[in-house]
Amino acid sequence: MHVRVSLFAGLRERAGAAEIDLELPDGARVRDVLAELHGLTAGVPVVMAVNHEYAEADQQLTTGDELALIPPVSGGSVGVAHVRVTADALALDALMALVSDPRAGAVVTFTGVTREVTELRYEAYVPMAERQMEQIVLAAIEHHGLCSAAAEHRVGVVALSEPSVAVAVSAPHRAEAFAGAREIIDELKARAPIWKQEHGHWVEGSVPVPSDCR
């Protein structure tokens, strides 16, 4: 059985490759891959994802699966959601236009910018990051009764004072808008597989926690 293992940030640098192809016996589980790659992950807390969804160690694998090993990361609809991971500069005006809604009495935005260093470099497991961001934004819309919400994150080099992440939400009232924006950025920093490199070193963060484990 063939399984492809995707690696990111420090794990990718340790391995010298972004992907490792493994041949495993039929019926192998995620923990079998972890045992096979124990030397690579030693000392690094990781969570796992199979085909872009968080997975437990006992999940069974099938041939052709993609298993990602994720090291600690750097930090009729009731509404409309927009998410994007991009190498392009973030434009807050465009994000605000995406959440414009005639029902909204408040629009709240948040931008996180590079500070104190000339630049930061971001790397993401893009398909999974966008899926997690979408789940986060949709959950905030439901929790707070938002009209719409959007979140975008940069990858690549982000220069001093440039935005690396942007969130915009609209809601009938300001309290819900503030709460929704806060939930989105907090959950994004905790769960989305996005890494930050500063001065050539990956910034230590927290191990992402699947939403159903909270």
C-alpha positions as YAML, in Angstrom:
chain: A
units: angstrom
residues:
- id: 1
  name: MET
  ca: [0.00, 0.00, 0.00]
- id: 2
  name: HIS
  ca: [1.38, 3.39, -1.04]
- id: 3
  name: VAL
  ca: [1.00, 6.45, 1.23]
- id: 4
  name: ARG
  ca: [2.44, 9.92, 0.68]
- id: 5
  name: VAL
  ca: [3.56, 11.84, 3.77]
- id: 6
  name: SER
  ca: [3.62, 15.65, 3.52]
- id: 7
  name: LEU
  ca: [6.04, 17.61, 5.72]
- id: 8
  name: PHE
  ca: [6.18, 21.30, 6.63]
- id: 9
  name: ALA
  ca: [8.44, 23.90, 8.22]
- id: 10
  name: GLY
  ca: [11.05, 22.31, 10.52]
- id: 11
  name: LEU
  ca: [10.07, 18.76, 9.64]
- id: 12
  name: ARG
  ca: [10.56, 19.48, 5.94]
- id: 13
  name: GLU
  ca: [14.00, 20.90, 6.67]
- id: 14
  name: ARG
  ca: [14.95, 17.89, 8.79]
- id: 15
  name: ALA
  ca: [13.94, 15.49, 6.04]
- id: 16
  name: GLY
  ca: [15.37, 17.59, 3.22]
- id: 17
  name: ALA
  ca: [12.14, 17.02, 1.30]
- id: 18
  name: ALA
  ca: [8.54, 18.18, 1.35]
- id: 19
  name: GLU
  ca: [7.15, 14.69, 0.77]
- id: 20
  name: ILE
  ca: [8.08, 11.11, 1.61]
- id: 21
  name: ASP
  ca: [6.55, 8.12, -0.14]
- id: 22
  name: LEU
  ca: [6.09, 5.01, 2.00]
- id: 23
  name: GLU
  ca: [5.12, 1.47, 1.17]
- id: 24
  name: LEU
  ca: [3.11, -0.02, 4.01]
- id: 25
  name: PRO
  ca: [1.28, -3.31, 4.55]
- id: 26
  name: ASP
  ca: [-2.46, -3.36, 3.89]
- id: 27
  name: GLY
  ca: [-4.42, -2.27, 6.95]
- id: 28
  name: ALA
  ca: [-1.68, 0.05, 8.20]
- id: 29
  name: ARG
  ca: [-2.72, 2.90, 10.46]
- id: 30
  name: VAL
  ca: [-1.44, 6.40, 11.11]
- id: 31
  name: ARG
  ca: [0.54, 5.17, 14.11]
- id: 32
  name: ASP
  ca: [2.47, 2.81, 11.82]
- id: 33
  name: VAL
  ca: [3.68, 5.80, 9.82]
- id: 34
  name: LEU
  ca: [4.65, 7.60, 13.02]
- id: 35
  name: ALA
  ca: [6.67, 4.57, 14.09]
- id: 36
  name: GLU
  ca: [8.33, 4.41, 10.68]
- id: 37
  name: LEU
  ca: [9.30, 8.09, 10.89]
- id: 38
  name: HIS
  ca: [10.10, 8.23, 14.60]
- id: 39
  name: GLY
  ca: [13.62, 9.51, 13.98]
- id: 40
  name: LEU
  ca: [12.27, 12.40, 11.93]
- id: 41
  name: THR
  ca: [9.64, 13.54, 14.44]
- id: 42
  name: ALA
  ca: [11.66, 12.93, 17.62]
- id: 43
  name: GLY
  ca: [11.30, 15.88, 19.96]
- id: 44
  name: VAL
  ca: [8.64, 17.58, 17.81]
- id: 45
  name: PRO
  ca: [4.98, 17.40, 18.91]
- id: 46
  name: VAL
  ca: [2.87, 16.79, 15.82]
- id: 47
  name: VAL
  ca: [-0.74, 16.26, 14.90]
- id: 48
  name: MET
  ca: [-1.82, 14.33, 11.86]
- id: 49
  name: ALA
  ca: [-4.18, 14.93, 8.97]
- id: 50
  name: VAL
  ca: [-5.38, 12.43, 6.38]
- id: 51
  name: ASN
  ca: [-6.61, 13.93, 3.12]
- id: 52
  name: HIS
  ca: [-6.88, 17.42, 4.67]
- id: 53
  name: GLU
  ca: [-8.82, 16.33, 7.81]
- id: 54
  name: TYR
  ca: [-7.32, 15.97, 11.29]
- id: 55
  name: ALA
  ca: [-6.81, 12.32, 12.19]
- id: 56
  name: GLU
  ca: [-6.06, 10.14, 15.22]
- id: 57
  name: ALA
  ca: [-3.21, 7.66, 15.43]
- id: 58
  name: ASP
  ca: [-5.52, 4.66, 15.10]
- id: 59
  name: GLN
  ca: [-7.11, 5.82, 11.82]
- id: 60
  name: GLN
  ca: [-6.69, 3.22, 9.11]
- id: 61
  name: LEU
  ca: [-5.02, 4.24, 5.87]
- id: 62
  name: THR
  ca: [-5.73, 3.19, 2.32]
- id: 63
  name: THR
  ca: [-3.51, 3.28, -0.71]
- id: 64
  name: GLY
  ca: [-3.17, 6.73, -2.22]
- id: 65
  name: ASP
  ca: [-3.90, 8.58, 1.03]
- id: 66
  name: GLU
  ca: [-2.01, 11.77, 1.85]
- id: 67
  name: LEU
  ca: [-0.89, 11.92, 5.48]
- id: 68
  name: ALA
  ca: [0.35, 15.30, 6.68]
- id: 69
  name: LEU
  ca: [2.50, 15.61, 9.80]
- id: 70
  name: ILE
  ca: [1.82, 19.03, 11.25]
- id: 71
  name: PRO
  ca: [4.31, 20.58, 13.68]
- id: 72
  name: PRO
  ca: [3.34, 23.42, 16.06]
- id: 73
  name: VAL
  ca: [1.89, 26.36, 14.12]
- id: 74
  name: SER
  ca: [2.84, 30.11, 14.67]
- id: 75
  name: GLY
  ca: [-0.74, 31.28, 16.46]
- id: 76
  name: GLY
  ca: [-29.67, 28.60, 2.53]
- id: 77
  name: SER
  ca: [-26.80, 29.94, 4.68]
- id: 78
  name: VAL
  ca: [-27.05, 32.26, 7.63]
- id: 79
  name: GLY
  ca: [-24.10, 34.12, 6.19]
- id: 80
  name: VAL
  ca: [-21.48, 34.24, 3.46]
- id: 81
  name: ALA
  ca: [-17.93, 33.05, 4.04]
- id: 82
  name: HIS
  ca: [-14.79, 33.81, 2.06]
- id: 83
  name: VAL
  ca: [-11.31, 32.43, 2.81]
- id: 84
  name: ARG
  ca: [-8.04, 32.49, 0.92]
- id: 85
  name: VAL
  ca: [-4.35, 31.70, 1.38]
- id: 86
  name: THR
  ca: [-2.35, 33.75, -1.08]
- id: 87
  name: ALA
  ca: [1.10, 35.04, -1.97]
- id: 88
  name: ASP
  ca: [-0.47, 38.35, -3.02]
- id: 89
  name: ALA
  ca: [-0.59, 41.44, -0.82]
- id: 90
  name: LEU
  ca: [-3.77, 41.62, 1.27]
- id: 91
  name: ALA
  ca: [-6.23, 44.41, 0.50]
- id: 92
  name: LEU
  ca: [-8.53, 45.29, 3.39]
- id: 93
  name: ASP
  ca: [-10.89, 47.36, 1.22]
- id: 94
  name: ALA
  ca: [-11.51, 44.37, -1.01]
- id: 95
  name: LEU
  ca: [-12.11, 42.15, 2.01]
- id: 96
  name: MET
  ca: [-14.60, 44.65, 3.44]
- id: 97
  name: ALA
  ca: [-16.45, 44.70, 0.12]
- id: 98
  name: LEU
  ca: [-16.85, 40.92, 0.34]
- id: 99
  name: VAL
  ca: [-18.70, 41.20, 3.65]
- id: 100
  name: SER
  ca: [-20.89, 44.14, 2.69]
- id: 101
  name: ASP
  ca: [-24.50, 43.33, 3.49]
- id: 102
  name: PRO
  ca: [-27.66, 45.49, 3.69]
- id: 103
  name: ARG
  ca: [-28.59, 43.76, 6.96]
- id: 104
  name: ALA
  ca: [-25.35, 44.84, 8.62]
- id: 105
  name: GLY
  ca: [-25.14, 47.71, 11.08]
- id: 106
  name: ALA
  ca: [-21.48, 47.02, 11.93]
- id: 107
  name: VAL
  ca: [-18.35, 45.93, 10.07]
- id: 108
  name: VAL
  ca: [-15.28, 44.96, 12.10]
- id: 109
  name: THR
  ca: [-11.86, 44.27, 10.61]
- id: 110
  name: PHE
  ca: [-8.58, 42.95, 11.98]
- id: 111
  name: THR
  ca: [-5.15, 42.92, 10.38]
- id: 112
  name: GLY
  ca: [-2.02, 41.31, 11.77]
- id: 113
  name: VAL
  ca: [1.16, 42.98, 10.51]
- id: 114
  name: THR
  ca: [4.87, 42.23, 10.57]
- id: 115
  name: ARG
  ca: [6.59, 44.09, 13.40]
- id: 116
  name: GLU
  ca: [10.12, 44.60, 14.73]
- id: 117
  name: VAL
  ca: [11.82, 42.67, 11.90]
- id: 118
  name: THR
  ca: [12.40, 43.61, 8.27]
- id: 119
  name: GLU
  ca: [10.41, 40.63, 7.04]
- id: 120
  name: LEU
  ca: [8.76, 37.35, 7.96]
- id: 121
  name: ARG
  ca: [8.32, 34.27, 5.81]
- id: 122
  name: TYR
  ca: [5.12, 32.23, 5.99]
- id: 123
  name: GLU
  ca: [4.51, 28.69, 4.81]
- id: 124
  name: ALA
  ca: [1.16, 26.90, 4.74]
- id: 125
  name: TYR
  ca: [-0.35, 23.53, 4.01]
- id: 126
  name: VAL
  ca: [-2.66, 25.41, 1.67]
- id: 127
  name: PRO
  ca: [-5.49, 22.93, 0.90]
- id: 128
  name: MET
  ca: [-5.94, 22.06, 4.55]
- id: 129
  name: ALA
  ca: [-5.40, 25.65, 5.76]
- id: 130
  name: GLU
  ca: [-8.18, 26.91, 3.51]
- id: 131
  name: ARG
  ca: [-10.49, 24.09, 4.61]
- id: 132
  name: GLN
  ca: [-9.82, 24.82, 8.29]
- id: 133
  name: MET
  ca: [-10.27, 28.56, 7.72]
- id: 134
  name: GLU
  ca: [-13.60, 27.93, 6.03]
- id: 135
  name: GLN
  ca: [-14.80, 25.81, 8.97]
- id: 136
  name: ILE
  ca: [-13.66, 28.50, 11.41]
- id: 137
  name: VAL
  ca: [-15.40, 31.30, 9.52]
- id: 138
  name: LEU
  ca: [-18.63, 29.34, 9.09]
- id: 139
  name: ALA
  ca: [-18.64, 28.46, 12.79]
- id: 140
  name: ALA
  ca: [-18.22, 32.14, 13.75]
- id: 141
  name: ILE
  ca: [-21.08, 33.10, 11.43]
- id: 142
  name: GLU
  ca: [-23.33, 30.56, 13.17]
- id: 143
  name: HIS
  ca: [-22.16, 31.34, 16.73]
- id: 144
  name: HIS
  ca: [-22.60, 35.11, 16.46]
- id: 145
  name: GLY
  ca: [-25.32, 35.53, 13.84]
- id: 146
  name: LEU
  ca: [-22.98, 37.30, 11.43]
- id: 147
  name: CYS
  ca: [-24.18, 38.48, 8.03]
- id: 148
  name: SER
  ca: [-20.91, 37.44, 6.42]
- id: 149
  name: ALA
  ca: [-17.25, 36.99, 7.21]
- id: 150
  name: ALA
  ca: [-13.93, 36.68, 5.41]
- id: 151
  name: ALA
  ca: [-10.36, 35.74, 6.28]
- id: 152
  name: GLU
  ca: [-7.17, 35.77, 4.23]
- id: 153
  name: HIS
  ca: [-3.57, 34.84, 5.08]
- id: 154
  name: ARG
  ca: [-0.34, 35.55, 3.25]
- id: 155
  name: VAL
  ca: [2.35, 33.04, 2.39]
- id: 156
  name: GLY
  ca: [5.86, 33.85, 1.26]
- id: 157
  name: VAL
  ca: [7.76, 36.94, 2.37]
- id: 158
  name: VAL
  ca: [5.83, 39.65, 4.23]
- id: 159
  name: ALA
  ca: [7.78, 42.87, 4.76]
- id: 160
  name: LEU
  ca: [7.78, 45.10, 7.84]
- id: 161
  name: SER
  ca: [4.37, 46.71, 8.54]
- id: 162
  name: GLU
  ca: [2.64, 44.72, 5.77]
- id: 163
  name: PRO
  ca: [-0.43, 42.60, 6.70]
- id: 164
  name: SER
  ca: [0.10, 38.87, 7.00]
- id: 165
  name: VAL
  ca: [-3.50, 38.07, 7.99]
- id: 166
  name: ALA
  ca: [-6.78, 39.93, 7.60]
- id: 167
  name: VAL
  ca: [-10.29, 39.30, 8.90]
- id: 168
  name: ALA
  ca: [-13.51, 41.18, 8.15]
- id: 169
  name: VAL
  ca: [-16.99, 40.48, 9.49]
- id: 170
  name: SER
  ca: [-20.38, 42.15, 9.21]
- id: 171
  name: ALA
  ca: [-23.26, 41.80, 11.66]
- id: 172
  name: PRO
  ca: [-26.46, 43.60, 12.60]
- id: 173
  name: HIS
  ca: [-24.85, 44.90, 15.81]
- id: 174
  name: ARG
  ca: [-21.32, 45.80, 16.93]
- id: 175
  name: ALA
  ca: [-21.09, 43.36, 19.85]
- id: 176
  name: GLU
  ca: [-21.62, 40.36, 17.58]
- id: 177
  name: ALA
  ca: [-19.24, 41.79, 14.97]
- id: 178
  name: PHE
  ca: [-16.42, 42.25, 17.49]
- id: 179
  name: ALA
  ca: [-16.98, 38.79, 19.00]
- id: 180
  name: GLY
  ca: [-17.07, 37.11, 15.59]
- id: 181
  name: ALA
  ca: [-13.85, 38.76, 14.41]
- id: 182
  name: ARG
  ca: [-12.11, 37.81, 17.67]
- id: 183
  name: GLU
  ca: [-13.22, 34.19, 17.39]
- id: 184
  name: ILE
  ca: [-12.02, 33.90, 13.78]
- id: 185
  name: ILE
  ca: [-8.51, 35.24, 14.39]
- id: 186
  name: ASP
  ca: [-8.06, 33.27, 17.63]
- id: 187
  name: GLU
  ca: [-9.20, 30.00, 16.06]
- id: 188
  name: LEU
  ca: [-7.19, 30.62, 12.89]
- id: 189
  name: LYS
  ca: [-4.00, 31.10, 14.93]
- id: 190
  name: ALA
  ca: [-4.74, 27.94, 16.93]
- id: 191
  name: ARG
  ca: [-5.86, 25.57, 14.17]
- id: 192
  name: ALA
  ca: [-4.74, 26.56, 10.67]
- id: 193
  name: PRO
  ca: [-1.51, 24.83, 9.56]
- id: 194
  name: ILE
  ca: [0.47, 28.00, 8.83]
- id: 195
  name: TRP
  ca: [4.07, 28.55, 9.96]
- id: 196
  name: LYS
  ca: [6.17, 31.67, 10.49]
- id: 197
  name: GLN
  ca: [9.93, 31.90, 9.93]
- id: 198
  name: GLU
  ca: [11.93, 34.74, 11.50]
- id: 199
  name: HIS
  ca: [15.69, 35.28, 11.14]
- id: 200
  name: GLY
  ca: [15.92, 31.89, 9.45]
- id: 201
  name: HIS
  ca: [14.25, 30.04, 12.34]
- id: 202
  name: TRP
  ca: [10.71, 28.71, 12.56]
- id: 203
  name: VAL
  ca: [8.87, 30.48, 15.36]
- id: 204
  name: GLU
  ca: [7.75, 28.18, 18.16]
- id: 205
  name: GLY
  ca: [3.99, 28.08, 18.51]
- id: 206
  name: SER
  ca: [1.29, 25.74, 19.73]
- id: 207
  name: VAL
  ca: [0.19, 22.33, 18.56]
- id: 208
  name: PRO
  ca: [-3.04, 22.76, 16.56]
- id: 209
  name: VAL
  ca: [-6.04, 21.22, 18.29]
- id: 210
  name: PRO
  ca: [-8.86, 19.75, 16.17]
- id: 211
  name: SER
  ca: [-12.16, 21.49, 16.84]
- id: 212
  name: ASP
  ca: [-13.82, 18.29, 18.09]
- id: 213
  name: CYS
  ca: [-11.16, 17.94, 20.80]
- id: 214
  name: ARG
  ca: [-11.90, 21.30, 22.42]
...
